Amino acid sequence: MTPRAHESVIAHYKTLPPAQRRTIARAASPALRAELARVERQLAMDRSPGALAAVLTGGREMQAPHLDLIDQAFIDMAAGRCDRVMLTMPPRHGKSRRASRWAPLWYLRRNPGHRMMIASYSADLADDHGRWIRDAINTWGDDLGIQLKAGSQAANRFDIVGGEGGLLAAGIGGGLTGRGAHIAIVDDPVKDMADADSPTMRKRAWDWWTSVLQTRLEPVGAICLIQTRWHEDDLAGRILATERDAWRVIDLPAIADSPDDPLGRAPGEALWPERFGVTHHAKTRKRVGERVWAALYLQKPRPPEGGVWRREWIETARINAVQFSGLDMARIVVAVDPAGGEPTVGDETGVIGVGRDFDRQLYVLADRSGLMGANDWGLAACRLALELKADAIVVEKNYGGDMARQIVTQAWEQLRREGVTKGLLMPMILEVTAKVGKRLRAAPVAQLYEQQLVHHVGEYPELEGQMVTWVEGMDSPDRMDAAVHGLTELADPDQLDTLPTDTDDDRFDGRR
């Protein structure tokens, strides 16, 4: 058989289904069988990152269903079927090893003329991935069919012999100068909880994402973001809030908590039970605390339950509209917590109506919160005040300064001109300056709920969800903050025995 004919036979063999290939191999001569074995090895390495790892390590590399999902995501990116992939899963589950090491190695083997980029929260971590891939090429180059250029073998940048392909590694915030990327991997963009809680660090990551990484992609380039969740407004959170439909999201909590689990797990099943079973996770949850457990292990930066509030406090004291209709209110106020400061995901303006009867019982009456500009929230607050016949509008003025009063006044005047106010006087405007006390005030208000002194008239899923999932140390959400402002205004001082002394809230001057 001529060399050309031999190549033709091998090329045809590669296109056949496995059953036919096995039949041919059994009937082949020893020499051809050895050649076909080498072909099968090559086909296996081409199949997926996990298959490549299994071949090169003699089957020692671990595989699991969730790693299969990562493999498939890279197969689809390589084939052009997907250009945005987000992997969120807990620590120590093999996501970085598979997606930032084996997958780039697999991709460069198949596409030696393409370039990859890897970025992490620090250049050192990105370099570690680059160094591993570089060393793997040096170790298995003959099997992979690729070699490094002699003068370009740094851990953070190397090139492949025979073309323009290679890899560039950098830290978040660093430059990605030079050539573009066919696939860019952002792995662990958040260092720790301190960085996640810092608006400055979150903005730094977002600015780098939009102005640096996005500009380096080739026209048919793809991005894979890999992380454990730390904060509602971390890089993954902000992407989900702005362009969720453009991404394939593989969200895998340590313990399944949804009927739509990507792996088809039943609620309560562990992600990788062979390594980390349910009992192990229960111990981890106890050791790390609710906030870390919810963020890093469940991929829900706001824990599902177990915060300062308890859902049973709300449920037990809840009343319906018929029960409320027989009550007389001593006071009703509308409380507003405007969106402001550093923009964050879901940065709503909280607009909550609350009341107090003559027996010192407190009531949540309405939730008109939402994503609103200044004029819109002013109108929303005034309309709710008219609807509830409120005597005051409580406004947190941290970000608006003296503008808070002006916004409400202008909104009321607009409604007056439109004939909506029907001659009613504008409610008092009570401005609240809440600094550190903004968070500290939540605890005593939660105690009012525990004492069954606060009743929700009807159901308010968004507000209640924020309450029962908020724990100290998290950013306090706007609906909850507005409710706290309103209930603090209406509560008697004796009801707020645990109110901190450093609330910076002049409403309490002379009240004790």
Buried (B, 14 or more C-beta within 10 A) or exposed (E): EEEEEEEEBBEEBBEEEEEEBEEBBEEBEEEBEEBBEEBBEBBBBBBBBBBBBBBBEEEEBBBBEBBBBBBBBBBBBBEEEBBBBBBBBBEEBBBBBBBBBBBBBBBBBBBBEBBBBBBBBBBEBBBBBBBBBBEBBEEBBEBBEBBBBEEEBBBBBBBBBEBEBBBBBBBBBBEBEEBBBBBBBBBBBBBEBEBBBEBEBBBBBBEBBEEBBEEBBBEEBBBBBBBBBBBBBBBBBBBBBEEEEEBBBBBBBBBBBEEEBBBEBEEEBBBBBEEBEEEBBEEBBEEBEBBBBBBBBBBBBBBBEBBBBBBEBBEEBBBEEEEBEEBEBEBBBBBBBBBBEEEBBBBBBBBBBBBBBEEBBBBBBBBBBBEBEBEBBBBBBBBBBBBBEBBBBBBBBBEBEEBBBBBBBBBBEBBBEEEBBEEEEBBEBBBBBBEEBBBBBBBBBBBBBBEEBBBBBEEBEBBBBBBBBBBEEBBBBBBBBBBBBBBBBBBEEEBBEEBBEEBBBEBBEEEE
